[in-house]
Amino acid sequence: MADEQMADDRSGAPAADTDGEAGGALGGTENEVPGEALSAPVGVPTGAPPARPLDAIDRDILRLLQTDGRASVRSVAERVHVSRANAYARINRLIDDGVIRGFSARVNHERAGHGASAYITLKIVQNSWRTVREQLKTLPGATHIALVSGDFDVLLLVHTPDNRTLRELVLTRLQAIPEVLSTRTLLVFEETDLNTDPRG
């Protein structure tokens, strides 16, 4: 639905190995290399060197962790056919290089009480992206924000309990931001997660 119809335009936990031993990709005593600890995924440090090129094994590790962020280092190593120490070192490097930014759960938003989801496009005042971004980050239910090219400037994904809450979010929060010139709301009827488990 378009917001022109809504008065628009103003011009993870550690996983268990199959043998019952606990340990996720971010740690766990069974999977740790003695004397080492996996780096915390805090993003790319200021002044960090460019990320190193990824090979086929790195990309397989990324696919596995995107599917199951709780996978143990042992499980990852077995599935990409490298030693546990090698897998451990590669995951650490991917974190240090900022390729892996963190580990999180994929949520079924409807079952989690968010019955309404929408992509919202925004046109904003020129050169106001950083100001707008900081305000969008405070919106309840906002899960993704992107600066884009084309007919609009910003793409925002939100999840709310119901359509009424979504409407209030748009009319009372988004359109109250001075730098937002107009919005358009695209309701999400169905979603398909492409990060399906390759073992399934």
C-alpha positions as CSV (number, residue, x, y, z in Angstrom):
1,M,0.0,0.0,0.0
2,A,1.2,3.5,-0.7
3,D,1.5,6.1,1.9
4,E,-0.2,8.5,-0.4
5,Q,-3.3,6.6,1.0
6,M,-1.9,7.4,4.4
7,A,-1.4,11.2,4.0
8,D,2.0,10.7,2.6
9,D,3.9,13.3,0.6
10,R,5.0,16.5,2.2
11,S,6.9,17.4,-0.9
12,G,24.0,-17.0,19.6
13,A,24.1,-19.8,22.1
14,P,26.7,-22.7,21.7
15,A,25.5,-25.7,19.6
16,A,25.9,-29.3,20.6
17,D,28.1,-31.6,18.5
18,T,26.5,-34.8,17.4
19,D,28.4,-36.7,20.1
20,G,26.8,-34.4,22.8
21,E,29.8,-32.1,23.3
22,A,28.9,-28.4,23.4
23,G,30.7,-25.7,21.5
24,G,29.6,-23.1,19.0
25,A,31.6,-21.3,16.3
26,L,32.4,-18.5,18.8
27,G,33.8,-20.8,21.5
28,G,33.2,-23.8,23.7
29,T,36.0,-25.6,25.5
30,E,36.0,-28.7,23.2
31,N,36.5,-26.6,20.1
32,E,39.0,-24.1,21.2
33,V,42.7,-24.2,20.2
34,P,44.7,-24.1,23.4
35,G,45.7,-20.6,24.4
36,E,43.6,-18.9,21.8
37,A,40.1,-17.3,21.8
38,L,38.0,-16.4,18.9
39,S,37.8,-12.6,18.3
40,A,34.6,-10.8,19.1
41,P,32.8,-9.8,15.9
42,V,32.8,-6.1,16.4
43,G,33.1,-5.0,12.8
44,V,36.1,-3.7,11.0
45,P,38.6,-1.8,13.2
46,T,39.5,1.7,12.2
47,G,42.6,1.6,10.0
48,A,42.3,-2.2,9.4
49,P,44.0,-3.5,6.2
50,P,41.8,-4.6,3.3
51,A,40.1,-7.9,3.7
52,R,42.1,-10.8,2.2
53,P,40.7,-12.7,-0.8
54,L,38.3,-15.5,0.0
55,D,38.9,-19.0,-1.4
56,A,36.3,-21.8,-2.0
57,I,36.7,-23.1,1.6
58,D,36.2,-19.6,3.1
59,R,33.0,-19.3,1.1
60,D,31.8,-22.7,2.1
61,I,32.4,-21.7,5.8
62,L,30.4,-18.5,5.3
63,R,27.5,-20.4,3.7
64,L,27.4,-22.9,6.6
65,L,27.5,-20.2,9.3
66,Q,24.8,-18.2,7.5
67,T,22.6,-21.3,7.7
68,D,23.6,-22.2,11.2
69,G,25.4,-19.7,13.3
70,R,25.5,-22.2,16.2
71,A,27.5,-24.7,14.2
72,S,30.6,-25.9,16.2
73,V,34.1,-25.5,14.8
74,R,34.3,-29.3,14.7
75,S,31.1,-29.5,12.6
76,V,32.3,-26.8,10.2
77,A,35.7,-28.5,9.8
78,E,34.1,-31.8,9.0
79,R,31.7,-30.3,6.4
80,V,34.3,-28.3,4.5
81,H,36.9,-31.1,4.8
82,V,39.7,-29.3,6.7
83,S,41.2,-29.8,10.2
84,R,39.6,-28.2,13.2
85,A,42.6,-25.9,13.7
86,N,42.4,-24.8,10.1
87,A,38.6,-24.1,10.4
88,Y,39.2,-22.3,13.6
89,A,41.9,-20.1,12.1
90,R,39.8,-19.3,9.0
91,I,36.7,-18.3,11.1
92,N,39.0,-16.1,13.3
93,R,40.4,-14.4,10.1
94,L,37.0,-13.8,8.7
95,I,36.0,-12.1,11.9
96,D,39.2,-10.1,12.1
97,D,38.8,-9.0,8.5
98,G,35.2,-7.8,9.1
99,V,33.8,-10.4,6.7
100,I,31.8,-11.9,9.5
101,R,30.2,-9.1,11.4
102,G,28.4,-11.2,14.0
103,F,26.2,-14.2,14.7
104,S,22.4,-14.0,15.1
105,A,19.2,-16.0,14.9
106,R,16.9,-16.0,11.9
107,V,13.5,-15.1,13.3
108,N,10.0,-16.1,12.1
109,H,8.6,-12.6,12.8
110,E,5.0,-13.7,12.5
111,R,5.4,-16.4,15.2
112,A,7.4,-13.9,17.3
113,G,4.3,-11.7,17.4
114,H,5.1,-9.4,14.5
115,G,2.1,-9.9,12.2
116,A,2.9,-7.0,9.9
117,S,6.1,-6.5,7.9
118,A,6.8,-3.9,5.3
119,Y,9.5,-2.4,3.1
120,I,9.2,1.4,3.3
121,T,10.9,3.7,0.7
122,L,11.9,7.2,1.7
123,K,12.8,10.3,-0.2
124,I,15.0,12.5,2.0
125,V,16.6,15.9,1.9
126,Q,19.9,15.9,0.0
127,N,23.0,15.2,2.2
128,S,20.8,14.2,5.2
129,W,21.5,10.5,5.1
130,R,23.5,10.3,8.3
131,T,21.0,12.3,10.3
132,V,18.1,10.3,9.0
133,R,19.9,7.0,9.5
134,E,20.4,7.7,13.2
135,Q,16.7,8.5,13.6
136,L,15.6,5.4,11.7
137,K,17.8,3.2,13.9
138,T,15.6,4.1,16.9
139,L,12.4,3.0,15.3
140,P,10.7,0.0,17.0
141,G,10.8,-3.0,14.6
142,A,13.3,-1.6,12.2
143,T,15.6,-4.4,11.1
144,H,17.3,-3.2,7.9
145,I,18.2,0.3,6.5
146,A,19.9,0.9,3.2
147,L,20.9,4.0,1.2
148,V,20.1,3.2,-2.4
149,S,20.0,4.8,-5.9
150,G,16.9,5.2,-8.1
151,D,13.5,6.8,-7.6
152,F,13.9,6.9,-3.8
153,D,16.8,7.3,-1.4
154,V,16.4,4.9,1.6
155,L,14.9,1.4,1.9
156,L,13.7,0.5,5.4
157,L,12.4,-2.9,6.5
158,V,10.2,-3.0,9.6
159,H,8.3,-5.6,11.5
160,T,5.3,-4.6,13.7
161,P,2.7,-6.4,15.7
162,D,-0.1,-5.4,13.3
163,N,-1.1,-3.0,10.5
164,R,-2.4,-0.4,12.9
165,T,1.0,-0.2,14.6
166,L,2.7,-0.1,11.2
167,R,0.4,2.8,10.2
168,E,1.2,4.7,13.4
169,L,4.9,4.1,12.8
170,V,4.7,5.7,9.4
171,L,2.4,8.6,10.2
172,T,3.7,9.6,13.6
173,R,7.3,8.6,13.6
174,L,8.6,8.5,10.0
175,Q,6.7,11.5,8.6
176,A,7.7,13.5,11.7
177,I,11.4,13.4,10.7
178,P,12.0,16.8,9.1
179,E,14.5,15.4,6.5
180,V,12.0,12.8,5.2
181,L,10.2,14.3,2.2
182,S,7.9,11.4,1.3
183,T,7.4,7.7,2.0
184,R,5.8,4.7,0.3
185,T,4.9,1.5,2.2
186,L,5.1,-1.9,0.6
187,L,3.4,-4.6,2.7
188,V,5.1,-8.0,2.8
189,F,2.6,-10.8,2.3
190,E,5.1,-13.7,2.3
191,E,8.8,-14.2,2.8
192,T,11.2,-16.9,1.7
193,D,14.5,-17.4,3.5
194,L,17.2,-18.3,0.9
195,N,19.6,-19.4,3.6
196,T,18.2,-22.9,3.9
197,D,20.0,-25.7,5.5
198,P,22.1,-27.6,2.8
199,R,21.7,-30.8,4.8
200,G,17.9,-30.6,4.5
